[in-house]
Structure formats: structure tokens, C-alpha cells
Amino acid sequence: MLTEDDYLLLSGIQHFSFCRRQWALIHIEQAWSENLRTVEGKLMHERAHDPFFTEKRGDTIIAREMPVFSNTLGVSGQCDVVEFHSDKNGVTLHGRTGLWLPCPIEYKRGSPKVSDADRLQLCAQAICLEEMLLCSAIKTAYLYYGETHRREAVDLTAELRETVRSCFAEMRGYFERRYTPRVKPTKSCNACSLKDICLPKMPKNSGVREYINGVIGESE
């Protein structure tokens, strides 16, 4: 039985989808490095986030930096923005009259991606909201990209949901084994914030800490 301390970070699925090794370096070995992309992304999220702020615009309630979790997935995290739209098929909200349906919106720097990395993170947020609020399935959510200044609608299909569950199951297995996959170099490595510490020539059974300690030991 998982406790909250055992939950994986929801946002990790974006790293995992991009590169399993990158996810393990960050979430298992606690390695991190900033580059221009990560700094710009952080600034965008800080502008989107205000954890003490909600507002109502007509038939829409807007909540920012909303904590979410899922017992079935064993994950927790935050939604950048959740819009609650007035709907007769919605759920009740504390302190609000009427019925409301949630719709998560994730903010990303850059432009829409070919891969499903961002869509998987968004879908995981929707699954958390459905479980927490006991609401019907969220059919559509949105990604907002800083370069285009536009929202991209994402259909939360059964296939996308199954991929989310499969990814978290695989992540859970790696996390419990403390296993860091070997590198599989691609052209995307050049844009990775961890490219200087990924150590593609690292022995198969070594972790980053063990490798660095070994190098330091040899130089002394």
C-alpha cells in the first residue's frame, strides 16, 4: 500500500516520455542542471502560478497552481491552471453554487511538439482531477505554448490514458529498483539540460554518483 511519501511526481512523466534516462537522473539520482530552456520554462510557470488566487469569469472559475493526486496512479503534482465550467453534468465545489466540470490547462515554453510528452502530462492531470472530484471523464484539455501564444486542444483518448498508466507503472518499477536506464543517444540530446552529466560512456551498472566518485578517487 503506497503512502503519500511514496508517490511519484506527476510532472516526471514528461521527462520520462522524452528520455527514460533523463527522468531517472532527475527523479532517482537527484541530478539537475539548468539551461536556457528550463529557465524560460520556469519563468513562464511562475507567471501562470498564483496558489492563492481564483477568479470567476462569467460561467468559468479559474484556479491556479492546484494540487492534484491520484491513489490509483500513485502520483501527485500541480496543475498550472484548472478552469471549472458551469455544466449540468458537473460536480459541486466547496463554497460555490451550481455544478462545474474541470478542464486542466498546462503552460509550456516553445511550440507544440511531435511527441506525446506534453499531452501525457496533461492527461495525467485530468485523471487526477477525475479521481479527486469523482467527476465524469474529462474529454478535452489544453496546452498553452509560449511561442505561439495559443492553446492547443488535446483529446484525452482511451489510448492516451492507457499510455499514461503504462508509463507510471514502468516508472514505479525503475524507482523501486533505483535503476537508471542506459543512454540511447538521439538528436534530442543536444537540447537536454543534462547532456553534460548524462555520461553516455558510463558503465552499465554504475550510477552517476558512483561514476563521479570513481573519477574523483582516481585523480587524487
C-alpha positions as CSV (number, residue, x, y, z in Angstrom):
1,M,0.0,0.0,0.0
2,L,1.5,3.3,-1.1
3,T,1.7,6.3,1.2
4,E,1.9,9.9,0.0
5,D,5.6,9.8,0.6
6,D,5.9,7.1,-2.0
7,Y,4.1,9.0,-4.7
8,L,5.9,9.8,-7.9
9,L,5.9,13.4,-9.2
10,L,3.3,13.8,-11.9
11,S,5.4,16.1,-13.9
12,G,8.0,13.3,-14.2
13,I,6.0,11.6,-17.0
14,Q,7.0,14.5,-19.3
15,H,10.7,13.8,-18.6
16,F,10.1,10.0,-18.8
17,S,8.4,10.2,-22.2
18,F,11.2,12.5,-23.5
19,C,14.0,10.2,-22.2
20,R,13.8,7.4,-19.6
21,R,17.4,8.1,-18.6
22,Q,16.7,11.8,-18.1
23,W,13.8,11.0,-15.8
24,A,15.9,8.6,-13.7
25,L,18.8,11.1,-13.4
26,I,16.4,13.7,-12.1
27,H,14.0,11.7,-10.0
28,I,16.1,8.8,-8.8
29,E,19.7,10.2,-8.7
30,Q,18.6,13.8,-8.0
31,A,20.8,15.2,-10.7
32,W,19.7,18.5,-12.3
33,S,21.2,21.2,-14.5
34,E,19.6,24.4,-15.8
35,N,19.8,25.6,-19.3
36,L,18.1,28.4,-21.2
37,R,15.0,26.2,-22.0
38,T,14.5,25.2,-18.3
39,V,15.0,28.8,-17.1
40,E,12.5,30.2,-19.6
41,G,10.0,27.4,-18.7
42,K,10.3,28.2,-15.0
43,L,9.7,31.9,-15.6
44,M,6.6,31.1,-17.6
45,H,5.2,28.8,-14.9
46,E,5.9,31.5,-12.2
47,R,3.8,33.9,-14.2
48,A,1.0,31.3,-14.5
49,H,1.1,30.3,-10.9
50,D,-0.6,32.1,-8.0
51,P,-1.6,29.5,-5.4
52,F,-3.8,31.9,-3.5
53,F,-5.7,33.2,-6.5
54,T,-9.0,32.1,-8.0
55,E,-11.3,34.1,-10.1
56,K,-14.7,33.8,-11.7
57,R,-15.3,35.0,-15.3
58,G,-18.9,34.5,-16.3
59,D,-19.6,30.8,-16.3
60,T,-16.0,29.9,-15.6
61,I,-14.0,29.6,-12.4
62,I,-10.2,29.7,-12.8
63,A,-7.9,28.1,-10.2
64,R,-4.1,28.4,-10.4
65,E,-1.4,26.0,-9.2
66,M,-4.0,23.5,-8.0
67,P,-2.5,20.5,-6.1
68,V,-3.7,17.1,-7.5
69,F,-3.0,13.5,-6.8
70,S,-4.1,10.0,-7.8
71,N,-4.2,7.0,-5.5
72,T,-4.6,4.6,-8.4
73,L,-1.6,6.1,-10.3
74,G,0.4,6.7,-7.1
75,V,1.3,10.3,-8.2
76,S,0.9,13.8,-7.0
77,G,1.7,17.2,-8.5
78,Q,0.1,20.5,-9.6
79,C,-2.0,21.8,-12.4
80,D,-0.8,25.2,-13.8
81,V,-4.4,26.3,-14.4
82,V,-7.8,24.5,-14.0
83,E,-10.9,26.0,-15.5
84,F,-14.2,24.9,-14.0
85,H,-17.0,25.4,-16.5
86,S,-20.7,25.6,-15.4
87,D,-22.3,22.4,-16.6
88,K,-25.4,20.4,-15.5
89,N,-23.3,17.3,-15.7
90,G,-20.6,18.7,-13.4
91,V,-19.8,18.3,-9.7
92,T,-20.3,20.6,-6.7
93,L,-17.4,22.8,-5.4
94,H,-17.0,23.9,-1.9
95,G,-18.2,27.5,-1.4
96,R,-19.7,27.7,-4.9
97,T,-23.2,27.3,-6.1
98,G,-24.1,25.2,-9.2
99,L,-22.3,22.3,-10.9
100,W,-18.9,22.5,-12.5
101,L,-16.7,20.5,-14.9
102,P,-12.9,20.8,-14.6
103,C,-10.6,21.4,-17.5
104,P,-6.8,21.4,-16.9
105,I,-4.5,23.8,-18.9
106,E,-0.7,23.2,-18.9
107,Y,1.7,26.1,-19.8
108,K,4.8,25.2,-21.9
109,R,7.5,27.3,-23.3
110,G,8.3,26.8,-27.0
111,S,5.9,25.4,-29.6
112,P,3.8,22.2,-29.9
113,K,5.8,19.0,-30.0
114,V,5.6,16.0,-32.3
115,S,5.9,13.6,-29.3
116,D,3.2,13.0,-26.8
117,A,5.3,14.1,-23.8
118,D,3.3,17.2,-23.0
119,R,0.0,15.5,-23.8
120,L,0.8,12.6,-21.4
121,Q,1.4,15.1,-18.6
122,L,-1.8,16.9,-19.3
123,C,-3.8,13.6,-19.5
124,A,-2.3,12.5,-16.1
125,Q,-3.6,15.8,-14.6
126,A,-7.0,15.1,-15.9
127,I,-7.0,11.6,-14.5
128,C,-6.1,13.0,-11.1
129,L,-8.9,15.6,-11.2
130,E,-11.4,12.9,-12.2
131,E,-10.4,10.7,-9.3
132,M,-10.3,13.6,-6.7
133,L,-13.6,15.2,-7.7
134,L,-15.4,12.0,-8.6
135,C,-16.4,13.6,-11.9
136,S,-17.1,12.1,-15.3
137,A,-14.3,11.7,-17.8
138,I,-12.7,14.9,-19.0
139,K,-12.8,14.7,-22.8
140,T,-10.6,17.6,-23.7
141,A,-7.8,19.6,-22.0
142,Y,-5.4,22.3,-23.3
143,L,-1.7,23.0,-23.7
144,Y,-0.7,26.7,-23.9
145,Y,2.6,27.4,-25.7
146,G,4.7,30.5,-25.1
147,E,6.0,30.8,-28.7
148,T,2.6,30.6,-30.4
149,H,0.6,32.3,-27.6
150,R,-2.2,29.8,-28.4
151,R,-4.0,26.9,-26.8
152,E,-3.8,23.5,-28.3
153,A,-6.8,21.2,-27.7
154,V,-5.9,17.7,-26.6
155,D,-8.3,14.8,-26.9
156,L,-8.0,12.6,-23.8
157,T,-8.5,9.3,-25.6
158,A,-8.5,5.9,-24.2
159,E,-5.2,5.2,-25.9
160,L,-3.6,8.3,-24.3
161,R,-4.9,7.3,-20.9
162,E,-3.6,3.8,-21.2
163,T,-0.1,5.1,-22.2
164,V,-0.2,7.3,-19.0
165,R,-0.9,4.3,-16.8
166,S,1.7,2.2,-18.6
167,C,4.4,4.9,-18.2
168,F,3.8,5.3,-14.5
169,A,3.9,1.5,-14.0
170,E,7.3,1.4,-15.7
171,M,8.5,4.4,-13.7
172,R,7.4,2.8,-10.5
173,G,9.4,-0.3,-11.3
174,Y,12.6,1.7,-12.1
175,F,12.1,3.9,-9.0
176,E,11.7,0.9,-6.6
177,R,14.7,-0.8,-8.1
178,R,16.7,2.5,-8.1
179,Y,17.5,1.7,-11.7
180,T,18.8,4.3,-14.2
181,P,18.5,3.1,-17.9
182,R,21.4,3.4,-20.2
183,V,21.6,6.3,-22.6
184,K,20.1,5.9,-26.1
185,P,21.6,8.9,-28.0
186,T,19.3,10.9,-30.3
187,K,19.3,14.3,-31.8
188,S,17.2,15.5,-28.9
189,C,20.2,15.0,-26.6
190,N,21.6,18.4,-27.8
191,A,18.6,20.2,-26.2
192,C,18.8,18.3,-22.9
193,S,19.7,20.2,-19.8
194,L,21.5,17.1,-18.5
195,K,23.7,16.4,-21.6
196,D,26.9,17.4,-19.7
197,I,26.2,15.0,-16.8
198,C,24.4,12.2,-18.6
199,L,27.7,10.4,-19.1
200,P,26.8,8.1,-22.1
201,K,30.1,6.2,-21.6
202,M,29.3,5.3,-18.0
203,P,29.5,1.6,-17.2
204,K,26.2,-0.3,-17.4
205,N,25.8,-1.0,-13.8
206,S,27.0,2.3,-12.4
207,G,25.0,5.3,-11.2
208,V,26.1,8.9,-11.7
209,R,27.3,9.3,-8.1
210,E,29.3,6.1,-8.2
211,Y,30.9,7.1,-11.5
212,I,31.8,10.6,-10.4
213,N,33.2,9.3,-7.1
214,G,35.3,6.9,-9.0
215,V,36.7,9.6,-11.2
216,I,37.5,11.9,-8.2
217,G,39.1,9.0,-6.5
218,E,41.4,8.2,-9.5
219,S,42.5,11.9,-9.7
220,E,43.5,12.1,-6.0
